[in-house]
């Protein structure tokens, strides 16, 4: 691996794409990343996580203008990005998924927002679906939020309902979490906060990171003037038991890590009761694989929670809404109805 540390005269933003055996995605999406990223602002870097396909050859022969960090093994999503940010240390970094096509001029609005607001620690663009570019994409839409029991939702997406984009959420605003599909961070803050938690493996690791950024006194914002198109769902479909397992386990871990002693136990009791209802629903519909995934998630959470012994004093969920009540009982399927 060559030295990619930031030095004066380089652009201020590293746009880092983490790749593992993704030669086909690189061929499909990297041309748009290169063409639509202003080189005066951002440097496109691919961090390869020990690929065994022809990713490195594709990068060398077809994209020689892209810097490459080559790791000898697959460190996973979280640890791969942690190493890449530590190895590059640009003032700002965008963690960009390999299945993202940015719109022209996408980077400048994010960069200027961060420059103009030093109290903003992270930001995201507006995420639209690559296969239906008039619809918000599940992974982050126009900014992420969280309810009092840890359920995430977005401006433009609540649970499985993704809205069409009519410009209704084009105003920049403060949010709780920024999507990992296109997450811009102050690199020093990312490293100070501990980066993405490798124990999560995948799913909700960016929400956990954003929570820790808030606890350090920084804001997080969405800048809809910046647009990216995300394929999404490329790794695991929503109904996959592995995804069910990770989502339920990681949500419990996130609550345990980031809630204070004053409210952690009560919130986790209620959340686990709600998870039991979800488990019962899977059983009632004979979906025993997903029911088993929830059981394993709770079992493994009980083991993994022991590694987190320090907790904050502030309760960032206090006074928040109950998105389950809003969605299922009050029929509020759109963010604008909340």
C-alpha positions in Angstrom: 0.0 0.0 0.0 1.4 3.4 -1.0 1.2 6.5 1.2 -2.0 8.4 0.6 -1.8 10.8 3.5 -3.2 14.2 2.7 -0.8 17.0 2.0 -1.1 20.7 1.0 -2.1 21.3 -2.6 -4.5 18.4 -2.7 -8.2 18.9 -2.8 -9.8 19.0 0.7 -12.2 16.0 0.3 -11.4 12.3 -0.1 -14.2 10.5 -1.8 -13.5 6.9 -0.7 -15.3 3.9 -2.3 -14.8 0.7 -0.4 -14.6 -2.2 -2.8 -14.7 -6.0 -2.3 -15.0 -8.2 -5.4 -17.0 -5.4 -7.0 -15.4 -5.2 -10.5 -18.9 -5.1 -12.2 -20.1 -2.2 -9.9 -16.8 -0.3 -10.5 -17.3 -0.5 -14.2 -20.9 0.6 -13.9 -20.7 3.4 -11.3 -17.1 4.7 -11.2 -17.3 6.6 -14.5 -20.1 8.8 -13.1 -18.2 9.3 -9.8 -15.1 10.5 -11.8 -17.0 12.6 -14.3 -19.2 14.3 -11.7 -16.7 15.0 -8.9 -15.0 18.3 -9.2 -11.2 17.5 -8.9 -10.6 20.9 -7.3 -12.7 19.7 -4.3 -12.6 15.9 -4.2 -10.1 13.2 -4.8 -11.6 9.8 -5.8 -10.0 6.9 -4.0 -10.9 3.2 -4.0 -10.0 1.2 -0.9 -9.9 -2.4 -2.0 -10.7 -4.9 0.8 -8.6 -7.8 -0.4 -10.6 -8.5 -3.6 -10.1 -11.9 -5.2 -11.8 -10.9 -8.5 -10.3 -8.7 -11.2 -11.1 -5.4 -9.3 -7.4 -4.3 -9.1 -6.8 -5.1 -12.7 -9.9 -3.1 -13.7 -8.8 -0.2 -11.6 -5.3 -0.3 -12.9 -6.2 -0.6 -16.6 -9.5 1.2 -16.9 -9.3 3.8 -14.2 -5.7 4.9 -13.9 -6.7 8.3 -12.7 -8.2 6.9 -9.5 -6.0 6.4 -6.5 -6.1 2.9 -5.0 -5.4 1.6 -1.5 -5.0 -2.1 -1.6 -5.5 -4.1 1.6 -4.3 -7.7 1.9 -7.5 -9.0 3.3 -11.2 -8.2 3.7 -11.6 -6.2 6.9 -15.3 -5.8 6.4 -17.3 -2.6 5.8 -16.7 -0.8 9.1 -13.1 -1.7 9.7 -12.2 -1.2 6.0 -13.5 2.4 6.1 -11.8 3.0 9.5 -8.5 2.0 8.0 -9.0 4.0 4.9 -9.8 7.2 6.7 -6.9 6.7 9.0 -4.6 6.1 6.1 -5.7 9.1 4.1 -6.7 11.8 6.6 -8.0 14.4 4.2 -9.8 17.3 6.1 -13.2 15.8 4.9 -14.1 12.4 3.7 -17.1 11.1 1.8 -17.9 7.4 2.4 -19.5 6.6 -0.9 -21.0 3.2 -1.7 -19.8 1.4 -4.7 -23.3 1.3 -6.1 -23.8 5.0 -6.3 -24.0 7.4 -9.3 -23.6 11.0 -8.2 -25.4 13.7 -10.1 -23.3 16.5 -11.7 -22.0 19.0 -9.2 -22.9 16.8 -6.2 -19.9 17.4 -4.1 -19.7 21.2 -3.9 -23.0 21.8 -1.9 -21.9 19.3 0.7 -18.4 20.7 1.0 -19.7 24.3 1.2 -22.2 23.4 3.9 -19.4 21.9 6.0 -17.1 24.8 5.5 -19.9 27.4 6.3 -21.1 25.5 9.4 -18.2 24.4 11.6 -20.6 22.9 14.1 -21.8 20.4 11.4 -19.9 17.2 11.9 -21.5 15.1 9.1 -23.9 15.6 6.2 -25.6 13.6 3.5 -26.9 14.3 0.0 -30.4 13.5 -1.2 -30.6 9.8 -2.1 -32.8 8.8 -5.0 -33.3 5.3 -6.4 -31.0 4.5 -9.3 -33.6 2.3 -10.9 -36.4 4.8 -10.4 -34.9 8.3 -10.3 -38.1 10.0 -9.3 -38.3 8.1 -6.1 -36.5 8.3 -2.8 -34.1 5.5 -2.0 -34.6 3.5 1.2 -31.1 3.9 2.7 -31.4 7.5 3.5 -33.8 9.5 1.3 -33.6 13.1 2.3 -32.2 12.7 5.8 -32.5 10.2 8.7 -34.3 10.3 12.0 -35.0 8.0 14.9 -37.9 7.6 17.3 -37.9 7.1 21.1 -37.4 3.3 20.8 -34.6 3.4 18.2 -36.6 2.8 15.0 -35.0 4.7 12.1 -37.0 6.4 9.4 -36.3 9.1 6.8 -37.7 12.3 5.3 -39.1 10.5 2.2 -39.1 6.9 3.6 -40.9 5.5 6.6 -40.4 1.8 7.1 -41.0 0.2 3.6 -42.9 3.2 2.1 -40.6 5.3 -0.2 -42.2 8.5 -1.5 -41.9 10.0 -5.0 -39.6 13.0 -5.0 -41.5 16.2 -6.0 -39.0 18.6 -4.4 -41.0 18.5 -1.2 -37.9 17.8 0.9 -35.4 20.0 -0.8 -34.7 22.3 2.1 -31.5 21.7 4.0 -32.2 20.7 7.6 -30.8 19.2 10.8 -31.3 15.4 10.9 -30.4 12.6 13.4 -28.4 10.4 11.1 -26.8 10.6 7.7 -26.9 7.6 5.3 -23.7 5.6 4.9 -24.4 5.4 1.2 -23.0 8.9 0.9 -21.8 10.1 4.2 -19.6 13.3 4.4 -17.7 13.7 7.7 -15.0 15.8 9.2 -12.2 13.2 9.2 -10.6 14.1 12.5 -14.1 14.0 14.2 -14.7 10.6 12.6 -11.5 9.2 14.0 -12.0 10.9 17.4 -15.5 9.4 17.7 -14.1 5.9 17.0 -15.3 5.5 13.5 -17.7 2.8 12.5 -18.1 0.0 15.0 -16.7 -3.2 13.5 -18.8 -5.3 15.9 -21.9 -4.2 13.9 -20.5 -5.8 10.7 -23.2 -4.2 8.7 -26.5 -2.3 9.1 -27.1 0.7 11.4 -23.4 1.3 11.9 -23.7 4.8 10.4 -26.6 5.6 12.8 -24.5 4.6 15.7 -21.6 6.8 14.5 -23.9 9.8 14.0 -25.3 9.3 17.5 -21.7 9.5 18.9 -21.1 12.6 16.7 -24.2 14.3 18.3 -22.9 13.4 21.7 -19.7 15.3 21.0 -21.8 18.5 20.4 -21.9 18.5 16.6 -24.9 18.8 14.3 -25.7 16.5 11.3 -27.5 17.9 8.2 -28.9 16.9 4.9 -28.1 19.0 1.8 -30.7 18.1 -0.9 -28.9 20.4 -3.4 -26.5 17.4 -3.6 -28.1 14.4 -5.3 -26.8 10.8 -5.6 -28.6 7.8 -7.2 -28.2 4.6 -5.1 -28.8 1.1 -6.4 -29.3 -0.3 -2.9 -30.3 -3.7 -1.8 -27.4 -5.2 -3.7 -26.1 -7.3 -0.8 -29.1 -8.6 1.1 -32.8 -8.2 0.3 -35.1 -6.9 3.0 -36.6 -10.3 3.7 -33.3 -12.0 4.1 -32.9 -13.6 7.6 -29.3 -12.4 7.8 -30.5 -8.8 7.3 -33.2 -9.3 9.9 -30.7 -10.6 12.4 -28.2 -7.7 11.9 -30.9 -5.1 12.0 -32.5 -6.4 15.3 -29.1 -7.1 17.0 -27.5 -3.9 16.0 -30.5 -1.8 17.0 -30.3 -3.2 20.5 -26.5 -2.7 20.6 -26.9 0.9 19.5 -29.5 1.6 22.2 -27.4 -0.1 24.8 -24.2 1.9 23.8 -25.7 5.3 23.5 -28.4 5.7 26.1 -27.7 6.9 29.7 -28.2 4.8 32.8 -31.4 6.9 33.6 -33.3 5.5 30.6 -31.4 2.6 29.0 -33.0 -0.3 30.9 -36.6 1.0 30.4 -36.1 1.7 26.7 -34.5 -1.7 26.1 -37.3 -3.5 27.9 -39.9 -1.8 25.8 -37.9 -2.4 22.6 -37.5 -6.0 23.4 -41.2 -6.4 24.0 -41.8 -4.8 20.6 -39.3 -7.2 19.0 -41.2 -10.1 20.6 -44.4 -8.9 18.7 -42.4 -8.9 15.5 -41.2 -12.4 16.3 -44.7 -13.6 16.9 -45.8 -12.1 13.6 -43.2 -14.1 11.8 -44.2 -17.2 13.6 -47.9 -16.6 12.8 -47.1 -16.4 9.1 -44.9 -19.5 9.3 -41.7 -17.5 8.5 -39.6 -19.4 10.9 -36.3 -18.4 9.4 -36.9 -14.7 10.2 -38.4 -15.6 13.6 -35.2 -17.5 14.3 -33.1 -14.5 13.2 -34.8 -12.3 15.8 -34.2 -14.9 18.5 -30.5 -15.2 17.6 -30.3 -11.4 17.5 -31.5 -11.1 21.1 -29.3 -14.0 22.2 -26.2 -12.5 20.7 -27.0 -9.0 22.0 -27.1 -10.4 25.5 -23.5 -11.6 25.0 -22.1 -8.6 23.1 -23.5 -5.9 25.3 -20.8 -6.7 27.9 -18.1 -5.1 25.7 -19.7 -1.7 26.1 -19.2 -0.5 29.7 -19.2 3.3 29.2 -22.4 5.2 28.5 -23.2 8.9 28.0 -25.1 11.1 30.4 -27.4 12.6 27.7 -30.6 10.9 26.4 -30.9 12.0 22.8 -34.2 10.0 22.4 -36.1 11.8 25.1 -39.3 13.5 23.9 -39.1 11.9 20.4 -42.1 10.5 18.6 -43.3 6.9 18.4 -43.0 6.0 14.7 -44.9 2.7 15.1 -47.9 4.5 16.5 -47.7 7.2 13.8 -47.4 4.7 10.9 -49.6 1.8 11.9 -52.3 3.4 14.1 -52.5 7.0 12.9 -51.9 6.0 9.2 -49.1 8.6 8.7 -47.1 7.1 5.8 -45.2 10.2 4.8 -42.7 12.3 6.7 -44.8 15.5 5.9 -47.7 14.0 7.9 -45.7 13.5 11.1 
